[in-house]
């Protein structure tokens, strides 16, 4: 069952990318959240009557993520609502990762590198963000960058390679999305955003079967 759902996730993700390339609106609206539904199903298969706190927080993060997906794909701009939904999802992931038994200290160099990357990226985005939504949006994006950076830090704290990989992929996906929206349009934007995004969510879901 797990293998079948994993293959289905890959196929739906590929079909979604194809539908965006061909501008097949109905399929885009169906497949973007549809792929996440299968990922959430994979996560639920990792739950049992004695499910850990980690599992439930991951499931909550996935649910907030699919809500964010829906907001971001609506014809009318719902970027702020999507931002809030994904922010809530990242908070759930932070809590989940900190609950993993066996977590340990994060190296100073990792913490420093994450801070430098976050600050540098926020500075690159700030002009475009302010131009798009003023100080309110700039503050919201600043909080979002802080939270997703914390999510990556918490992933390193977990000392689980599958979670660290997922967190880095998620950060990369969001970085590409933000750059495309606030700095300049990127070639192959959909591929650069959605492939690491789906991979990240899949890794978080599959971790319920291994952590």
C-alpha positions as CSV (number, residue, x, y, z in Angstrom):
1,X,0.0,0.0,0.0
2,X,2.8,2.4,0.9
3,X,4.7,1.7,-2.3
4,X,1.5,2.2,-4.4
5,X,0.7,5.5,-2.7
6,X,4.2,6.7,-3.2
7,X,4.1,5.9,-6.9
8,X,0.7,7.6,-7.1
9,X,2.1,10.7,-5.5
10,X,4.9,10.8,-8.1
11,X,2.5,10.3,-11.0
12,X,0.0,13.0,-9.7
13,X,2.9,15.4,-9.2
14,X,4.1,14.8,-12.8
15,X,0.6,15.3,-14.2
16,X,0.3,18.5,-12.2
17,X,3.4,19.9,-13.7
18,X,2.2,18.8,-17.1
19,X,-1.1,20.6,-16.6
20,X,0.7,23.8,-15.5
21,X,2.9,23.6,-18.6
22,X,-0.2,23.2,-20.8
23,X,-2.3,25.6,-18.8
24,X,-5.0,23.0,-18.1
25,X,-6.8,25.0,-15.4
26,X,-9.3,22.3,-14.2
27,X,-6.5,19.7,-13.9
28,X,-4.3,22.2,-12.1
29,X,-7.0,22.9,-9.5
30,X,-7.6,19.1,-9.1
31,X,-4.0,17.8,-9.0
32,X,-2.3,20.4,-6.8
33,X,-4.3,19.7,-3.7
34,X,-4.9,16.1,-4.9
35,X,-1.2,15.2,-4.7
36,X,-1.2,16.5,-1.1
37,X,-4.2,14.4,-0.3
38,X,-2.3,11.3,-1.2
39,X,0.7,12.5,0.8
40,X,-1.6,13.1,3.8
41,X,-3.0,9.6,3.4
42,X,0.6,8.2,3.5
43,X,1.0,10.1,6.8
44,X,-2.2,8.7,8.3
45,X,-1.1,5.2,7.5
46,X,1.8,5.9,9.9
47,X,-0.7,6.6,12.7
48,X,-1.9,4.1,15.2
49,X,-3.7,4.0,18.5
50,X,-0.5,4.9,20.3
51,X,0.6,7.6,17.9
52,X,3.3,9.9,19.1
53,X,3.0,13.6,19.5
54,X,5.4,13.9,16.6
55,X,3.0,12.2,14.2
56,X,0.0,14.4,15.1
57,X,2.0,17.6,14.7
58,X,3.3,16.4,11.3
59,X,-0.3,15.6,10.2
60,X,-1.4,19.1,11.3
61,X,1.5,20.6,9.3
62,X,0.4,18.7,6.2
63,X,-3.2,19.9,6.7
64,X,-2.2,23.5,7.0
65,X,0.0,23.1,3.9
66,X,-2.9,21.8,1.7
67,X,-4.9,24.8,2.9
68,X,-2.1,27.1,1.8
69,X,-2.0,25.3,-1.5
70,X,-5.7,26.0,-2.1
71,X,-5.3,29.7,-1.2
72,X,-2.3,30.2,-3.5
73,X,-4.0,28.6,-6.5
74,X,-7.2,30.6,-6.3
75,X,-7.8,33.0,-9.3
76,X,-8.1,35.9,-6.9
77,X,-4.9,36.7,-5.1
78,X,-4.9,35.1,-1.6
79,X,-1.2,35.3,-1.0
80,X,-1.4,36.5,2.6
81,X,-3.9,33.8,3.5
82,X,-1.6,31.2,1.9
83,X,1.4,32.7,3.8
84,X,-0.4,32.4,7.1
85,X,-1.5,28.8,6.4
86,X,2.1,27.8,5.5
87,X,3.4,29.7,8.5
88,X,1.1,27.7,10.8
89,X,2.3,24.5,9.0
90,X,5.9,25.3,9.7
91,X,5.2,26.0,13.3
92,X,3.6,22.5,13.5
93,X,6.8,21.1,11.9
94,X,9.0,22.9,14.4
95,X,7.1,21.5,17.3
96,X,7.1,18.0,15.7
97,X,10.9,17.9,15.1
98,X,11.6,19.1,18.7
99,X,9.5,16.2,20.0
100,X,11.6,13.5,18.3
101,X,13.5,11.3,20.8
102,X,17.2,11.4,20.5
103,X,17.4,15.0,19.2
104,X,20.7,16.8,20.0
105,X,22.6,20.0,19.8
106,X,22.9,21.8,16.5
107,X,26.4,22.9,15.6
108,X,27.2,26.6,15.9
109,X,28.3,26.6,12.2
110,X,24.9,25.3,11.2
111,X,23.0,27.9,13.2
112,X,25.2,30.7,12.0
113,X,24.9,29.6,8.3
114,X,21.1,29.4,8.6
115,X,21.0,32.9,10.1
116,X,23.2,34.4,7.4
117,X,21.2,32.8,4.6
118,X,17.9,34.0,6.2
119,X,19.2,37.6,6.6
120,X,20.8,37.7,3.2
121,X,17.6,36.4,1.5
122,X,15.3,38.7,3.4
123,X,17.4,41.7,2.4
124,X,17.2,40.6,-1.3
125,X,13.4,40.3,-1.0
126,X,12.7,43.4,1.1
127,X,12.4,45.9,-1.7
128,X,10.0,43.9,-3.8
129,X,8.0,42.9,-0.7
130,X,7.6,46.4,0.5
131,X,6.7,47.6,-3.0
132,X,4.0,44.9,-3.2
133,X,2.4,45.3,0.2
134,X,4.1,47.9,2.3
135,X,5.4,47.5,5.8
136,X,2.6,45.0,6.8
137,X,3.6,42.5,4.1
138,X,7.3,43.0,4.9
139,X,6.7,42.2,8.5
140,X,4.7,39.2,7.6
141,X,7.4,37.9,5.2
142,X,10.0,38.6,7.9
143,X,8.1,36.4,10.4
144,X,7.7,33.7,7.8
145,X,11.4,33.7,6.9
146,X,12.2,33.4,10.7
147,X,9.8,30.5,11.1
148,X,10.9,28.5,8.1
149,X,14.5,29.0,9.1
150,X,13.6,27.8,12.6
151,X,12.0,24.8,10.9
152,X,15.2,23.9,9.2
153,X,17.1,24.4,12.5
154,X,14.7,22.1,14.3
155,X,15.2,19.5,11.5
156,X,18.9,19.5,12.2
157,X,18.1,19.2,15.9
158,X,16.2,16.0,15.2
159,X,19.3,14.4,13.7
160,X,17.1,12.5,11.3
161,X,18.5,12.7,7.7
162,X,15.1,12.2,6.1
163,X,13.7,15.2,8.0
164,X,16.8,17.4,7.4
165,X,16.5,16.7,3.6
166,X,12.8,17.5,3.7
167,X,13.3,20.8,5.5
168,X,16.1,21.9,3.2
169,X,13.9,21.1,0.1
170,X,11.0,23.0,1.6
171,X,13.2,26.0,2.3
172,X,14.5,25.9,-1.3
173,X,11.0,25.7,-2.7
174,X,9.8,28.7,-0.7
175,X,12.9,30.6,-1.6
176,X,12.3,30.1,-5.3
177,X,8.6,31.0,-4.9
178,X,9.5,34.2,-3.1
179,X,12.2,35.2,-5.5
180,X,9.9,34.7,-8.5
181,X,7.2,36.8,-6.9
182,X,9.2,39.7,-5.4
183,X,12.5,39.9,-7.2
184,X,12.2,38.6,-10.8
185,X,10.5,35.9,-12.8
186,X,12.4,32.6,-13.1
187,X,12.5,30.2,-15.9
188,X,11.1,26.8,-15.0
189,X,9.6,28.3,-11.8
190,X,6.9,25.7,-11.4
191,X,9.4,22.8,-11.6
192,X,11.8,24.5,-9.2
193,X,9.0,25.2,-6.7
194,X,6.8,22.2,-6.9
195,X,9.3,19.3,-7.2
196,X,11.2,20.1,-4.0
197,X,7.9,21.0,-2.3
198,X,6.2,17.7,-3.0
199,X,9.4,15.8,-2.1
200,X,9.7,17.7,1.2
201,X,6.1,17.0,2.1
202,X,6.5,13.3,1.1
203,X,9.6,12.9,3.2
204,X,7.8,14.4,6.2
205,X,4.8,12.1,5.7
206,X,7.0,9.0,5.2
207,X,9.0,9.8,8.3
208,X,5.9,8.8,10.3
209,X,6.7,5.2,9.3
210,X,10.4,5.5,10.3
211,X,10.8,7.9,13.2
